[in-house]
């Protein structure tokens, strides 16, 4: 999935503070004096200034990194105003700054941030989830977060949190799942039902769907995850819907999840996937998906055909034959007709792509360079 530092908090786009720019040494010193003072109001104002000045400036994140320890101390205040101001300042200090991410955790931020996941204050819970999401992007922090009680509480946020908190909790769990031992731990707290619930209700082409499918693709790598997804009503169907309607990246994760299931136990999962009508989406993906999606879709179509032969014996078959074999076994005229129409469209698109490729080659070649008879075609060196 790559780096998941995509969004810190939607609030960072709002401007309740002034703009950012080069800061004088005197102003920086003033902020540091206030954040270290014993006056609550001065600390809150300093935290707000830090948030403003580090919103887009990597230079200011470096200059204000000494504020990490006093800001972490504010997380332990009994004032929710202090807690919120400190979290938002720490968020901006951590964005795109690996050293600050690590120093925030080393300063002891994990314990209070994790405790805020249980807060009845919705804002505090949401900000804390966003902070953990950002901190979990650091490989150094992942092991420390894994050793804490973050995982069960993040899974709980998937059910009880705000929409934004659910997204951030999903990506945090995905980040933590890159440590293989954590996958079993995550599954032990039953994340599949809330993830499926989120998938069912969200826009299938949204970032939310993408993050849910990314995590599900990882979780179905274990038998417990596959069993949980198929046991959840509408679980496989929700993944198939993303396969059909999602963004290119979402569809890649969705087909990856289905392929992982079918490769793990074809006899167990083949009928489940076919029953949910995956064929039309897979056909479309073989032409219009990312390169990885196309390869995965073709492999899954091979596994879905009714044949006991290993893949090596199927290589001579065309995609047309594979799909025709599958379509003949699909229950329901409407679904079979849809698959056949999709196949026809896929062939048409493939032909159009081939024609465009030939046209591009013709434009690139001079008459002397065009292939003659069996002579190999030549590509101009420039």
FILO-276249 format. One line per field, with one value per residue (C-alpha): residue number from 1; x negated, y negated, z negated. Coordinates in nm, 4 decimals, always signed. Each point is the difference from the previous one (the first is absolute). Last residue first. Layout:
BEGIN
n = c(NUM	...)
x = c(X	...)
y = c(Y	...)
z = c(Z	...)
END
This chain:
BEGIN
n = c(382	381	380	379	378	377	376	375	374	373	372	371	370	369	368	367	366	365	364	363	362	361	360	359	358	357	356	355	354	353	352	351	350	349	348	347	346	345	344	343	342	341	340	339	338	337	336	335	334	333	332	331	330	329	328	327	326	325	324	323	322	321	320	319	318	317	316	315	314	313	312	311	310	309	308	307	306	305	304	303	302	301	300	299	298	297	296	295	294	293	292	291	290	289	288	287	286	285	284	283	282	281	280	279	278	277	276	275	274	273	272	271	270	269	268	267	266	265	264	263	262	261	260	259	258	257	256	255	254	253	252	251	250	249	248	247	246	245	244	243	242	241	240	239	238	237	236	235	234	233	232	231	230	229	228	227	226	225	224	223	222	221	220	219	218	217	216	215	214	213	212	211	210	209	208	207	206	205	204	203	202	201	200	199	198	197	196	195	194	193	192	191	190	189	188	187	186	185	184	183	182	181	180	179	178	177	176	175	174	173	172	171	170	169	168	167	166	165	164	163	162	161	160	159	158	157	156	155	154	153	152	151	150	149	148	147	146	145	144	143	142	141	140	139	138	137	136	135	134	133	132	131	130	129	128	127	126	125	124	123	122	121	120	119	118	117	116	115	114	113	112	111	110	109	108	107	106	105	104	103	102	101	100	99	98	97	96	95	94	93	92	91	90	89	88	87	86	85	84	83	82	81	80	79	78	77	76	75	74	73	72	71	70	69	68	67	66	65	64	63	62	61	60	59	58	57	56	55	54	53	52	51	50	49	48	47	46	45	44	43	42	41	40	39	38	37	36	35	34	33	32	31	30	29	28	27	26	25	24	23	22	21	20	19	18	17	16	15	14	13	12	11	10	9	8	7	6	5	4	3	2	1)
x = c(-1.5694	-0.1178	+0.2882	+0.1753	-0.0557	+0.2459	-0.1480	+0.0042	+0.2615	+0.1654	-0.1104	+0.0182	+0.0291	-0.3345	-0.0298	+0.3527	-0.0969	+0.1122	+0.1419	+0.3358	+0.0414	-0.0835	+0.2682	+0.2531	-0.0902	+0.0497	+0.3321	+0.1140	-0.1064	+0.1871	+0.3115	-0.0214	-0.0279	+0.2954	+0.2104	-0.1080	+0.0930	+0.3356	+0.0778	-0.1088	+0.2159	+0.2976	-0.0638	-0.0336	+0.3229	+0.1800	-0.1226	+0.1181	+0.3437	+0.0437	-0.0489	-0.2391	-0.3513	-0.1481	-0.0113	-0.1453	-0.3066	-0.0889	+0.0690	-0.2325	-0.2885	+0.0559	+0.0007	-0.3075	-0.1812	-0.1222	-0.3603	-0.1073	+0.2444	-0.2325	-0.2470	+0.2885	+0.0696	+0.2865	+0.3103	+0.2182	+0.3245	-0.1199	-0.0351	-0.3748	-0.0650	+0.2212	-0.2040	-0.3256	+0.1439	+0.1273	-0.3356	-0.1905	+0.2427	-0.0026	-0.3807	-0.0091	+0.2681	+0.3533	+0.1759	-0.0489	-0.0153	+0.1962	+0.3072	+0.0060	-0.0527	+0.2911	+0.2286	-0.1101	+0.0381	+0.3693	+0.0295	+0.0609	-0.3276	-0.2004	+0.1669	-0.0218	-0.3784	-0.0625	-0.0193	-0.1217	-0.2566	-0.1581	-0.2831	-0.0064	+0.3699	-0.0297	-0.3132	+0.1667	+0.3046	-0.2171	-0.2184	+0.3076	+0.1176	-0.3435	-0.0391	+0.3585	-0.0727	-0.3085	+0.1894	+0.2880	+0.2956	+0.3174	-0.0368	-0.2706	+0.1462	+0.3297	-0.1840	-0.1486	+0.3470	+0.1302	-0.2693	+0.1220	+0.3738	+0.0740	-0.3253	-0.0978	-0.1916	-0.2061	-0.0594	-0.1187	-0.2399	-0.1391	-0.0460	-0.1695	-0.2679	-0.0781	+0.3585	-0.1239	-0.2369	+0.2581	+0.2478	-0.2352	-0.0401	+0.3721	+0.0875	-0.2544	+0.1328	+0.3627	-0.0705	-0.1945	+0.3240	+0.0957	+0.2377	+0.1763	+0.0415	+0.2863	-0.0886	-0.3742	+0.0415	+0.2140	-0.2562	-0.2750	+0.2200	+0.0567	-0.3650	-0.1694	+0.0506	-0.2429	-0.2031	-0.0393	-0.2213	-0.2219	-0.0307	-0.1052	-0.2376	-0.2560	-0.0530	-0.1061	+0.1510	+0.3266	-0.0908	+0.0331	+0.3319	+0.1232	-0.0898	+0.1739	+0.3215	-0.0156	-0.0366	+0.3038	+0.2082	-0.1041	+0.1203	+0.3428	+0.0281	-0.0958	+0.2011	-0.0440	-0.3409	-0.0968	+0.0236	-0.2623	-0.2250	+0.0562	-0.0990	-0.3167	-0.1237	-0.0627	-0.3748	-0.2575	+0.1189	-0.0403	-0.3615	-0.0614	+0.1585	-0.1918	-0.3301	+0.1775	+0.1499	+0.3436	+0.1463	-0.0590	+0.2389	+0.2778	-0.0535	+0.0483	+0.3155	+0.1430	-0.0803	+0.1720	+0.3130	+0.0160	-0.0462	+0.2667	+0.2473	-0.0436	+0.1204	-0.3649	-0.1031	-0.2370	-0.1315	-0.1795	-0.2042	-0.1180	-0.0853	-0.2155	-0.1585	-0.1343	-0.2891	-0.2855	-0.1367	+0.3250	-0.0284	-0.3739	+0.0677	+0.2562	-0.2159	-0.2959	+0.2121	+0.1337	+0.2571	+0.2808	-0.1175	-0.0105	+0.3446	+0.1481	-0.1826	+0.1692	+0.3401	-0.0542	-0.1126	+0.2982	+0.2396	-0.1502	-0.0204	+0.3664	+0.0897	-0.1466	-0.1056	-0.3550	-0.1902	-0.0114	-0.1565	-0.3146	-0.0260	+0.0024	-0.2769	-0.2112	+0.0592	-0.0758	-0.3696	+0.1146	+0.0937	-0.2920	+0.0261	+0.3744	-0.0490	-0.2304	+0.2457	+0.2595	+0.3554	+0.1972	-0.3028	+0.0649	+0.3719	-0.0305	-0.2832	+0.2099	+0.2904	-0.2355	-0.1288	+0.3558	+0.0770	-0.3178	+0.0697	+0.3526	-0.1250	-0.2561	-0.3005	-0.2211	-0.1834	+0.2301	-0.0174	-0.3815	-0.0211	+0.2429	-0.1941	-0.3256	+0.1491	+0.1255	-0.3426	-0.1766	+0.2221	+0.2434	+0.0069	+0.3547	+0.3301	+0.3439	+0.2204	+0.1977	+0.3553	-0.0927	+0.1584	-0.2009	-0.1580	+0.3487	+0.0273	-0.2624	-0.3344	+0.0648	-0.2039	-0.2802	+0.0726	-0.3294	+0.0196	+0.2915)
y = c(-0.8130	+0.3454	+0.0490	+0.3321	+0.2709	+0.2675	+0.3429	+0.1019	+0.2664	-0.1959	-0.3598	-0.1829	-0.3812	-0.1772	-0.1287	-0.1485	-0.1926	+0.1530	-0.1744	-0.0757	+0.3626	+0.1137	-0.2282	+0.1355	+0.3581	-0.0754	-0.1706	+0.3098	+0.2264	-0.2181	+0.0090	+0.3789	+0.0281	-0.2339	+0.2148	+0.3204	-0.1504	-0.1175	+0.3528	+0.1416	-0.2516	+0.1020	+0.3650	-0.0788	-0.1994	+0.2800	+0.2495	-0.2236	-0.0483	+0.3669	+0.1172	+0.2600	-0.0250	+0.3267	-0.0780	-0.3414	+0.1626	+0.2085	-0.2937	-0.2087	+0.2460	+0.0469	-0.3755	-0.0495	+0.2264	+0.3416	+0.1000	-0.0939	+0.2308	+0.2951	-0.2103	-0.1260	+0.3418	+0.2091	+0.0710	-0.2141	-0.1868	-0.3558	-0.2237	+0.0569	-0.1234	-0.3038	-0.0715	+0.0034	-0.2330	-0.2393	+0.0030	-0.0858	-0.2765	-0.1417	-0.0133	-0.1842	-0.2381	+0.0801	-0.0683	+0.3177	+0.2928	-0.2174	+0.0003	+0.3769	+0.0125	-0.2372	+0.2077	+0.3264	-0.0959	+0.0886	+0.0787	+0.3692	+0.0256	-0.1165	+0.2467	+0.2788	-0.0378	-0.0425	+0.3510	+0.1957	-0.2657	-0.0028	-0.2529	-0.1055	-0.0863	-0.2112	-0.1828	-0.0648	-0.1536	-0.2312	-0.1006	-0.0699	-0.2418	-0.1604	-0.0709	-0.1241	-0.2505	-0.1251	-0.0479	-0.1723	+0.2178	+0.0983	+0.3616	+0.1331	-0.2183	+0.1822	+0.3338	-0.0926	-0.0807	+0.3287	+0.1925	-0.1446	-0.0029	+0.1904	+0.0541	+0.3685	-0.0386	-0.2869	+0.1725	+0.3245	-0.1847	-0.2018	+0.3024	+0.1850	-0.2658	-0.2053	-0.1161	-0.2685	-0.1659	-0.0363	-0.1180	-0.2810	-0.1244	+0.0462	-0.2230	-0.2639	-0.0137	-0.0057	-0.2990	-0.1723	-0.0018	+0.1911	+0.2361	-0.2893	+0.1199	+0.1976	+0.3603	-0.0555	-0.1427	+0.2980	+0.2363	-0.1646	+0.0181	+0.3759	+0.0765	-0.1607	+0.2967	-0.0690	+0.3175	-0.1154	-0.2902	+0.2327	+0.2461	-0.2837	-0.1456	+0.2769	-0.1008	-0.3580	-0.1694	+0.0376	-0.3064	-0.2271	+0.1646	-0.0463	-0.3691	-0.0236	+0.1467	-0.2163	-0.3099	+0.0949	+0.0828	-0.3283	-0.1893	+0.1651	-0.0563	+0.2862	+0.2833	+0.2947	-0.0538	-0.1785	+0.3408	+0.1375	-0.2917	+0.0845	+0.3628	-0.1009	-0.2837	+0.2004	-0.0521	+0.2447	-0.0657	-0.3738	+0.0508	+0.2296	-0.2493	-0.3023	+0.0786	+0.0760	-0.3491	-0.0211	+0.0983	-0.3550	-0.1462	+0.2513	-0.0362	-0.3768	+0.0404	+0.2380	-0.2520	-0.2792	+0.2120	+0.1113	-0.3582	-0.1266	+0.2686	-0.0711	+0.3285	+0.0990	+0.3618	-0.0871	-0.2724	+0.2697	+0.0858	-0.3597	-0.0146	+0.3160	-0.0651	-0.3490	+0.1070	-0.2240	+0.2918	+0.0025	-0.3705	+0.0404	+0.2671	-0.2010	-0.3115	+0.1775	+0.1349	-0.3393	+0.0123	-0.0810	+0.0368	-0.3686	-0.0488	+0.2815	-0.1132	-0.3410	+0.1628	+0.2328	-0.2854	-0.2222	+0.2902	+0.0965	-0.3594	-0.0597	+0.3369	-0.1260	+0.2787	-0.0368	+0.3137	-0.0933	-0.3310	+0.1928	+0.1177	-0.3661	-0.0814	+0.2860	-0.0780	-0.3739	+0.0623	+0.0922	-0.3640	-0.0868	+0.3293	-0.0238	-0.3664	+0.0982	+0.2681	-0.2749	+0.0938	+0.0129	-0.0506	-0.3691	+0.0412	+0.3034	-0.1635	-0.3129	+0.2095	+0.1752	-0.3397	-0.1183	+0.3147	-0.0375	-0.3654	+0.0884	+0.2717	-0.2207	+0.1924	-0.1054	+0.2422	-0.0558	-0.3764	-0.0165	+0.2178	-0.2256	-0.3105	+0.1589	+0.0751	-0.3571	-0.1412	+0.2279	-0.1378	+0.2234	+0.0524	+0.0661	+0.1500	-0.1547	-0.0911	+0.2320	+0.1242	+0.0956	+0.3240	+0.2458	+0.1506	+0.0826	+0.2842	+0.1745	+0.1528	+0.1068	+0.2096	+0.1294	+0.3508	+0.0655	+0.2957	+0.2283)
z = c(+3.0445	+0.1006	+0.2406	-0.0660	+0.2593	+0.1009	+0.0643	+0.3710	+0.0616	+0.2797	-0.0233	-0.3334	+0.0253	-0.0395	+0.3541	-0.0204	-0.3186	-0.3310	-0.3086	+0.1626	+0.1040	-0.3524	-0.1433	+0.2478	-0.0896	-0.3713	+0.0719	+0.1873	-0.2871	-0.2480	+0.2198	+0.0199	-0.3788	-0.0441	+0.2343	-0.1757	-0.3365	+0.1337	+0.1188	-0.3346	-0.1849	+0.2106	-0.0852	-0.3713	+0.0005	+0.1807	-0.2599	-0.2848	+0.1549	+0.0897	-0.3578	-0.1336	+0.1390	+0.1246	+0.3719	-0.0822	-0.1554	+0.3051	+0.2310	-0.2168	+0.0307	+0.3712	+0.0666	-0.2172	+0.2444	-0.0976	+0.0734	-0.3509	-0.1701	-0.0537	-0.2003	-0.2171	-0.1482	+0.1343	-0.2078	+0.2236	-0.0606	+0.0603	-0.3051	-0.0317	+0.3534	-0.0604	-0.3127	+0.1964	+0.2620	-0.2687	-0.1794	+0.3186	+0.0923	-0.3516	-0.0082	+0.3333	-0.1223	+0.1107	+0.3303	+0.1998	-0.2438	-0.2448	+0.2201	+0.0008	-0.3764	-0.0587	+0.2188	-0.1706	-0.3674	-0.0239	-0.3711	+0.0720	+0.1923	-0.3029	-0.2377	+0.2568	+0.0320	-0.3742	-0.1431	+0.3013	+0.0829	-0.3449	-0.0507	+0.3650	-0.0085	-0.3131	+0.1140	+0.3360	-0.1671	-0.2133	+0.2940	+0.2113	-0.2698	-0.0543	+0.3720	+0.0180	-0.2745	+0.1852	+0.3264	-0.1847	-0.0880	+0.1862	+0.1096	-0.2322	-0.2737	+0.0501	-0.0117	-0.3386	-0.1366	+0.1442	-0.1874	-0.3299	+0.0705	-0.3190	-0.1886	+0.0026	+0.3270	-0.1414	-0.3355	+0.1591	+0.2291	-0.2909	-0.2245	+0.2883	+0.0241	+0.3128	-0.0262	-0.2419	+0.2475	+0.2766	-0.2632	-0.1020	+0.3565	+0.0606	-0.2955	+0.1085	+0.3560	-0.1112	-0.2250	+0.2778	+0.1978	+0.3166	-0.1830	-0.1736	-0.3564	-0.1561	+0.0808	-0.0378	-0.3521	-0.1047	+0.1528	-0.2062	-0.3120	+0.0498	+0.0952	-0.3030	-0.2361	-0.2879	+0.0680	+0.3611	-0.1086	-0.2035	+0.2898	+0.2309	-0.2590	+0.0378	+0.3623	-0.0765	+0.3052	-0.1927	-0.2079	+0.3029	+0.0910	-0.3558	+0.0216	+0.3385	-0.1422	-0.3139	+0.2182	+0.2081	-0.3085	-0.1652	+0.3076	-0.0101	-0.3739	-0.2308	-0.1546	+0.2349	+0.1603	-0.3241	-0.1737	+0.2397	-0.0967	-0.3682	+0.0525	+0.1916	-0.2216	-0.3182	+0.0288	+0.1387	+0.3544	-0.0492	-0.0974	+0.2977	+0.2385	-0.1268	+0.1723	+0.3289	-0.0055	+0.1666	-0.3374	-0.1292	+0.2582	-0.0688	-0.3748	+0.0320	+0.2102	-0.2610	-0.2744	+0.1907	+0.0489	-0.3639	-0.1215	+0.2360	-0.1067	-0.3734	-0.1507	-0.0146	+0.0551	+0.2848	-0.2318	-0.2026	+0.3081	+0.0301	-0.3708	+0.0137	+0.3395	-0.0672	-0.2250	+0.1187	+0.2049	+0.1970	+0.0835	+0.0684	+0.2627	+0.1931	-0.0335	+0.1572	+0.2842	+0.1040	+0.2813	-0.2453	-0.3597	-0.1008	+0.1516	-0.2057	-0.3134	+0.0254	+0.0512	-0.2969	-0.2287	+0.0800	-0.0584	-0.3358	-0.1213	+0.0821	-0.1534	-0.3290	-0.2366	+0.1276	+0.0985	+0.3691	-0.1091	-0.0987	+0.3610	+0.1074	-0.2503	+0.1431	+0.3695	-0.0213	+0.0746	+0.3548	+0.0672	+0.2287	+0.1895	+0.0530	+0.0921	+0.2863	+0.1169	+0.0420	+0.1004	-0.3250	-0.2235	-0.0705	-0.0655	-0.2264	-0.1886	-0.0487	-0.1310	-0.2412	-0.1194	-0.0608	-0.2003	-0.2044	-0.0796	-0.1133	-0.2312	-0.1752	-0.1322	+0.2871	+0.2277	+0.2984	-0.0615	-0.0016	+0.3107	+0.1843	-0.0979	+0.1110	+0.3403	+0.0288	-0.0898	+0.2463	+0.2753	+0.1853	+0.3758	+0.1149	-0.0993	+0.0177	-0.2913	-0.2216	+0.0322	+0.3498	+0.1060	+0.2098	-0.3095	-0.1196	+0.2493	-0.2050	+0.0811	+0.3535	+0.2385	-0.2157	+0.1258	+0.1728	+0.2304	+0.0457)
END
